[in-house]
Amino acid sequence: MAKTHGGEGQTSFATSEPGALRGGHYHRRKIERFAVLLGTGRISMRRMFTEEVQTFDVDGDDEVVIDMPTMWTHDITNIGDETLYLGLWISEVFRPERPDTIREPV
């Protein structure tokens, strides 16, 4: 959606239909920030090399931002009955030649 000039980071926008799961990965360098703009979602996250899963139910009616640190595998599931609209900020501009998305289920 937007990239910074002279700095790092980009902003994105995504949608998910009811029941859809997005994510299932972690990053070594990137920090992500999630904000549900409309709809209801469940963000799940697990620190790598541990078993404990943390979950956060988030709703577009509440102003909540969830930061995702490095080395935490994470996903978001649309648990509502309508399309979920999600705003994301990522601390690093996407560079296909330097990937930092490693598949790992929560």
SULQUILIN-V477397 format. One line per field, one symbol per residue. ss: DSSP state (H for helix, E for strand, - for the rest). burial: # if it has 16 or more other C-alpha atoms within 10 Angstrom, else .. Layout:
ss: ???
burial: ???
//
This chain:
ss: -EE------EEEEEEE----EEEEEE-----EEEEEEE-EEEEEEEE-----EEEEEEE------EEE---EEEEEEE-----EEEEEEE-----HHH---EE---
burial: ..#.....###...####..#.#####..###.##############..........###.......##.##########..###########......#.....#
//
